[in-house]
């Protein structure tokens, strides 16, 4: 006997709306964009998904959340049944030789793979479902990769002096011109445009008829590497060889020996295919502490291009493009020149913050119907405005100041010598590096003579304790910080 009024699309729409609010648009679209409501009966709701992988993932990570949301619709619901659409399709086991991949184009926007890990469910590979149960599904998952944002095109990318070289290189590789690079590594701080460039390359490459795979380093680690250890490997390997352009984002999140080894093998295999590879990370390859030396050196054999912080002219161009895009759908929206100039001058952290600032003004305008004014901008954007923001500090600058202040050489500072005249300056330098740069303990250790992260942690804790008790040392450390900032 079916529960009354529970199969309506309105109730499923309400559940999806709540789920989207709780998970965010990206995670919801990636994992629930292709989930269908099939039936509701007695104490259960039946949902269907397109793949076994997606079924396993939702069961392991979202089943309780789904049950809770459905209970709001009817308190008798206490379980979710997930079925795979077309799961009764017979499998082919007669031919042990991997079949050629289907020629059909696979839409990246329909891919159910998130570019963001769900913390708490990815602590170990043991509780992560395999990418697929069959070779064809594994290949399709790899070719799908992470979802693309159709708005992140080259036309929407604001090009300026700080990013022109990276943009030109990525454009050429996306088009597959003869004589272009085979391996490109792009690095910049967060929010400067790396992901936009890579996704634009994926979109452009597919328009040109190329076989493109766009994935994050986390997708590679948590989905692709486990699949390489299954019977799906031969077909998955064939899929890799069919790739014309591979794009790997957020390489700084690739960690673990096995992940390094598999990624290095994948690079070599694709380079032999031949294929073109574009990678992006938030720092130069030599500073990727999570990668092994061999892999860093392999990456450095390609072209390495940095994107610098946005300048005033580029920020103006970014705003112009975003305002123009907003006016195409909302013609009444406008931003006075003085407000645009204010944002371009003082919202300087990243291009992402520029968009965030404009989105706030747009939302306020649409909700209140009040025009955008300078007064509104100053009130709404106060937390994004950075007037006289301090520059970023490098570890090398800290070492120079410490060496000069304590009359020691940099070689002494980085040496293994345990003389008292060197230990204290070294520990203070490590402590300040941790406080002022935001670098990880392993990164700091490498820059101080390849020391272990536990050594850095000991130094940081020791100086923290001494500063809290010794007023003279506290004043000395503050003086050093001011000298480094100068």
C-alpha positions in Angstrom: 0.0 0.0 0.0 1.5 3.3 -1.1 1.7 6.3 1.1 -0.6 9.0 -0.2 0.7 12.2 -1.8 4.4 11.3 -1.5 5.2 10.6 -5.2 4.4 14.1 -6.4 7.1 16.1 -8.1 6.5 18.9 -5.6 7.8 16.9 -2.7 10.8 15.7 -4.6 11.5 19.2 -5.6 11.3 20.4 -2.0 13.8 17.7 -1.0 16.2 18.6 -3.8 15.9 22.3 -2.9 16.8 21.6 0.8 19.6 19.3 -0.4 21.0 22.0 -2.6 20.9 24.5 0.2 22.8 22.2 2.5 25.4 21.0 0.0 25.9 24.0 -2.2 25.3 24.2 -6.0 28.5 22.5 -7.1 28.3 19.4 -4.9 24.5 19.0 -5.5 24.9 19.3 -9.3 27.8 16.8 -9.4 26.2 14.1 -7.2 22.5 14.6 -7.5 22.0 16.2 -10.9 21.1 12.8 -12.4 19.2 11.3 -9.5 15.5 10.5 -10.3 12.6 9.9 -8.0 10.9 6.6 -9.0 8.4 5.7 -6.3 7.4 6.0 -2.7 5.9 3.1 -0.8 5.3 2.2 2.9 8.4 3.4 4.7 10.8 3.9 1.8 11.6 6.1 -1.1 13.0 4.6 -4.3 15.5 6.7 -6.3 17.4 5.8 -9.4 20.9 6.7 -10.6 22.7 6.1 -13.9 25.8 4.2 -12.5 26.8 1.7 -9.8 29.5 4.1 -8.7 27.0 6.9 -8.0 24.7 4.5 -6.2 27.6 3.4 -3.9 28.8 6.9 -3.3 25.4 8.3 -2.3 24.7 5.3 0.0 28.0 5.7 1.8 27.9 9.5 2.1 24.3 10.9 1.8 21.8 8.2 2.7 21.1 9.5 6.3 20.8 13.1 5.0 18.3 12.0 2.4 16.2 10.0 4.9 16.2 13.1 7.2 14.9 15.4 4.4 12.2 12.9 3.3 11.0 12.5 6.9 10.1 16.2 6.8 7.7 15.2 3.9 6.3 12.1 5.7 7.5 10.8 9.1 7.0 7.2 8.1 9.9 7.3 5.7 13.0 5.7 7.3 15.0 4.3 4.4 16.1 5.1 0.8 16.3 2.5 -1.9 18.8 3.3 -4.7 18.6 1.5 -8.0 20.7 1.7 -11.1 18.8 2.6 -14.3 19.5 -0.2 -16.8 21.2 -2.3 -14.2 19.6 -5.5 -15.6 21.4 -5.0 -18.9 23.5 -8.2 -19.6 27.2 -7.8 -19.3 29.5 -9.1 -22.0 32.1 -11.5 -20.8 32.9 -13.4 -24.0 35.7 -11.3 -25.3 38.7 -10.9 -22.9 40.2 -8.2 -25.2 39.2 -4.7 -24.3 36.7 -3.2 -26.7 37.4 0.1 -28.4 35.8 3.0 -26.7 32.4 4.2 -28.1 32.8 7.1 -30.5 30.0 9.1 -28.9 31.0 12.4 -27.2 30.4 12.4 -23.5 29.1 15.6 -21.9 31.3 16.8 -19.0 28.4 18.7 -17.5 26.6 15.5 -16.8 29.5 14.0 -14.9 28.7 13.0 -11.3 32.1 13.7 -9.9 32.7 16.6 -7.6 35.8 18.7 -7.7 35.5 19.1 -3.9 36.2 16.3 -1.5 33.6 15.5 1.2 35.7 15.7 4.3 35.1 12.9 6.7 34.2 10.4 4.0 37.6 10.4 2.2 40.0 9.8 5.0 41.2 6.5 3.4 40.9 4.9 0.1 39.2 1.9 1.7 35.9 3.6 2.2 35.9 5.2 -1.3 33.9 3.3 -4.0 35.7 2.3 -7.1 35.3 4.6 -10.1 33.3 2.0 -11.9 32.4 -1.7 -12.1 33.1 -2.2 -15.8 35.8 -1.1 -18.1 33.5 1.0 -20.2 32.1 2.8 -17.2 35.6 3.5 -15.9 36.6 4.9 -19.3 33.5 7.1 -19.5 34.2 8.4 -15.9 37.7 9.3 -16.9 36.7 11.0 -20.1 33.9 12.9 -18.2 36.2 14.0 -15.4 35.0 16.9 -13.3 32.1 19.1 -14.3 32.7 22.2 -16.4 31.2 25.6 -15.9 30.0 26.7 -19.3 30.5 30.4 -18.3 34.3 29.9 -17.9 35.2 30.5 -21.6 38.1 32.4 -23.1 35.8 35.2 -24.2 34.9 35.7 -20.5 38.5 35.7 -19.4 40.0 39.1 -18.8 43.5 39.2 -20.2 46.2 41.6 -19.0 50.0 42.0 -18.5 50.0 39.7 -15.5 48.4 36.7 -17.3 48.9 37.2 -21.0 51.7 34.6 -21.4 49.7 31.9 -19.6 46.6 32.8 -21.5 48.4 32.6 -24.9 50.0 29.3 -24.0 46.8 27.7 -22.9 44.9 29.0 -25.9 47.4 27.5 -28.3 47.3 24.1 -26.5 43.5 24.1 -26.5 43.4 24.6 -30.2 46.0 21.9 -30.8 48.2 24.0 -33.2 51.2 22.3 -34.7 54.4 22.9 -32.8 52.8 23.9 -29.6 53.8 22.8 -26.1 53.3 19.2 -24.9 53.5 20.0 -21.2 52.4 23.3 -19.5 52.4 24.1 -15.8 50.5 27.2 -14.7 50.8 28.5 -11.1 49.4 31.5 -9.2 47.8 32.4 -5.9 44.2 31.3 -5.3 41.5 33.2 -7.2 43.7 34.7 -9.9 42.3 32.7 -12.9 43.9 29.2 -13.2 40.7 27.2 -13.0 39.0 29.6 -15.5 41.9 29.1 -18.0 41.8 25.3 -17.7 38.1 25.1 -18.0 38.1 27.5 -21.0 40.7 25.2 -22.6 38.5 22.2 -22.0 35.5 23.9 -23.6 37.5 25.2 -26.5 39.2 21.8 -27.1 35.9 20.0 -27.2 34.5 22.6 -29.7 37.5 21.8 -31.9 36.6 18.1 -31.9 39.5 17.1 -29.6 39.2 14.4 -26.9 39.6 16.3 -23.6 39.7 15.2 -20.0 39.5 17.8 -17.2 40.0 16.6 -13.7 41.2 17.8 -10.3 44.1 16.2 -8.5 41.7 15.0 -5.9 39.5 13.3 -8.6 42.7 11.6 -9.8 43.6 10.4 -6.3 40.2 9.3 -5.0 38.6 8.0 -8.1 41.1 7.2 -10.9 43.9 5.6 -8.9 41.5 3.0 -7.2 40.1 2.2 -10.6 43.6 1.5 -12.0 43.8 -1.5 -9.5 40.7 -3.2 -10.8 39.9 -5.3 -13.9 38.8 -2.1 -15.6 42.4 -1.1 -16.0 43.0 -2.3 -19.6 40.0 -0.3 -21.0 40.8 2.7 -18.7 44.4 2.7 -20.1 43.0 2.6 -23.6 40.8 5.6 -22.7 43.9 7.5 -21.5 45.7 6.9 -24.8 42.7 8.3 -26.6 43.1 11.7 -24.9 44.3 14.6 -26.9 44.3 17.1 -24.1 44.5 16.4 -20.3 43.9 19.2 -17.8 44.7 18.6 -14.2 43.7 21.4 -11.7 44.8 22.0 -8.1 47.9 19.8 -8.3 48.9 20.9 -4.8 46.3 18.4 -3.4 48.0 15.4 -5.0 49.8 13.5 -2.1 50.9 10.1 -1.1 53.5 7.9 -2.6 51.1 5.8 -4.6 49.3 8.8 -6.0 52.6 10.3 -7.1 53.7 7.1 -8.8 50.4 6.6 -10.6 50.3 10.2 -11.7 53.9 10.0 -13.0 53.0 6.9 -15.0 50.0 8.6 -16.4 52.1 11.6 -17.5 54.6 9.4 -19.2 51.9 7.3 -20.9 50.1 10.4 -22.2 53.3 12.0 -23.3 54.0 9.0 -25.5 50.5 8.9 -27.0 51.2 11.8 -27.9 49.0 14.1 -25.8 49.1 17.6 -24.5 48.9 18.2 -20.7 48.1 21.4 -18.8 48.5 21.4 -15.0 47.7 24.1 -12.5 48.6 24.7 -8.8 48.9 27.4 -6.3 52.7 27.5 -6.3 55.7 26.8 -8.5 56.6 23.1 -9.0 59.7 23.3 -6.9 57.6 24.4 -3.9 55.1 21.5 -4.2 56.2 19.8 -1.0 53.5 17.1 -1.3 55.1 15.8 -4.6 58.2 13.7 -4.7 61.5 15.1 -6.2 61.3 12.9 -9.3 57.7 14.1 -10.2 58.6 17.7 -9.6 61.6 17.4 -11.9 59.4 15.7 -14.5 57.0 18.6 -14.4 59.8 21.1 -14.7 60.8 19.6 -18.1 57.8 21.3 -19.5 56.9 25.0 -19.7 56.3 26.7 -16.4 54.3 29.9 -16.4 53.3 32.0 -13.5 50.3 34.3 -13.3 50.9 37.4 -11.2 48.5 39.3 -9.0 46.0 41.4 -10.9 46.9 45.0 -11.5 44.5 48.0 -11.5 44.0 47.9 -15.3 43.2 44.2 -15.3 40.8 44.5 -12.4 39.0 47.2 -14.4 38.7 44.9 -17.4 37.4 42.0 -15.2 34.7 44.3 -13.8 33.7 45.6 -17.2 33.3 42.0 -18.5 31.3 41.0 -15.4 29.0 44.1 -15.5 28.4 43.5 -19.2 27.5 39.9 -18.6 25.1 40.9 -15.8 23.4 43.6 -18.0 22.7 41.0 -20.7 20.2 39.3 -18.4 19.2 42.3 -16.3 19.4 45.5 -18.5 18.4 47.8 -15.7 21.5 46.9 -13.6 24.3 49.5 -13.7 27.4 50.4 -11.8 28.5 54.0 -11.8 32.1 54.7 -12.9 33.2 55.9 -9.5 31.9 52.7 -7.8 33.7 50.5 -10.4 36.9 52.5 -9.9 36.6 52.1 -6.1 36.2 48.3 -6.4 39.1 48.0 -8.9 41.4 50.1 -6.6 40.7 48.5 -3.3 39.3 44.9 -3.8 42.7 43.6 -4.7 43.0 40.1 -3.1 41.9 38.2 -6.1 39.7 38.1 -9.2 37.3 35.9 -7.2 36.8 38.7 -4.7 36.1 41.2 -7.5 33.3 38.9 -8.7 32.1 38.5 -5.1 31.9 42.3 -4.7 29.9 42.7 -7.9 27.6 39.9 -6.9 26.8 41.6 -3.6 25.9 44.8 -5.3 23.9 43.0 -7.9 22.0 41.1 -5.2 21.3 44.2 -3.2 20.1 46.0 -6.3 17.7 43.2 -7.3 16.3 42.6 -3.8 15.8 46.3 -2.8 15.5 47.9 -6.2 17.8 50.6 -5.0 20.5 51.9 -7.4 24.2 51.1 -6.8 25.9 54.0 -5.2 29.3 54.7 -3.6 27.6 54.8 -0.1 26.2 51.3 -0.8 29.5 50.0 -2.0 31.4 51.3 1.0 28.9 49.8 3.4 28.4 46.4 1.6 32.1 45.7 0.6 33.9 46.8 3.7 35.3 43.4 4.5 36.6 42.9 0.9 38.3 46.3 0.7 42.1 46.2 1.3 43.5 49.7 1.7 47.3 49.4 2.2 47.2 45.6 2.4 50.5 44.2 3.4 52.5 42.4 0.7 53.1 38.6 1.0 56.3 37.6 2.8 58.8 35.1 1.5 60.8 32.7 3.7 64.0 34.0 2.1 63.2 37.5 3.2 62.8 36.3 6.8 66.1 34.5 6.6 67.9 37.6 5.4 66.6 39.7 8.2 67.4 37.1 10.8 71.0 36.6 9.5 71.6 40.3 9.5 70.1 40.8 13.0 72.0 38.0 14.6 75.2 38.3 12.5 75.1 34.8 11.1 75.4 33.5 7.5 72.6 31.9 5.7 74.7 28.7 5.3 75.0 28.6 9.1 71.3 29.1 9.5 70.6 26.2 7.2 73.3 23.9 8.6 73.0 21.1 11.1 75.2 22.9 13.6 73.7 22.9 17.1 75.7 25.8 18.5 73.6 27.9 20.8 74.5 31.1 18.8 72.8 29.4 15.8 70.0 27.4 17.4 68.1 30.4 18.8 68.1 32.5 15.5 67.1 29.4 13.5 64.2 28.6 15.8 63.0 32.3 15.7 63.3 32.3 11.9 61.1 29.1 11.7 58.6 30.5 14.1 58.3 33.8 12.2 58.1 31.9 8.9 55.1 29.9 10.3 53.4 33.0 11.6 54.0 35.3 8.6 53.9 33.2 5.5 51.2 30.6 6.1 53.6 27.9 4.7 53.2 24.4 5.9 55.6 22.8 8.4 57.2 20.5 5.8 57.6 23.5 3.4 59.4 25.5 6.1 61.5 22.5 7.0 62.7 22.1 3.4 63.7 25.7 3.3 65.8 25.4 6.5 68.2 22.7 5.3 65.6 19.9 4.6 64.6 19.6 8.2 61.8 17.3 9.3 58.4 19.0 10.0 58.6 17.8 13.6 61.8 19.9 14.1 59.9 23.0 12.8 57.0 22.2 15.1 59.3 21.9 18.1 60.9 25.3 17.2 57.5 27.0 16.8 56.2 25.7 20.1 59.3 26.6 21.9 59.4 30.2 20.7 55.7 30.6 21.3 56.2 29.5 24.9 59.2 31.7 25.4 57.6 34.8 23.9 54.6 34.4 26.2 56.9 34.5 29.3 59.9 36.6 28.2 58.9 40.3 27.5 62.3 41.1 26.1 62.2 38.3 23.6 58.6 39.2 22.7 59.7 42.7 21.8 62.7 41.4 19.9 60.4 39.2 17.8 58.0 42.0 17.1 61.0 44.2 16.0 62.1 41.5 13.6 58.5 41.2 12.1 58.5 45.0 11.5 61.9 44.8 9.8 60.6 42.0 7.6 57.5 44.0 6.7 59.5 47.1 5.9 
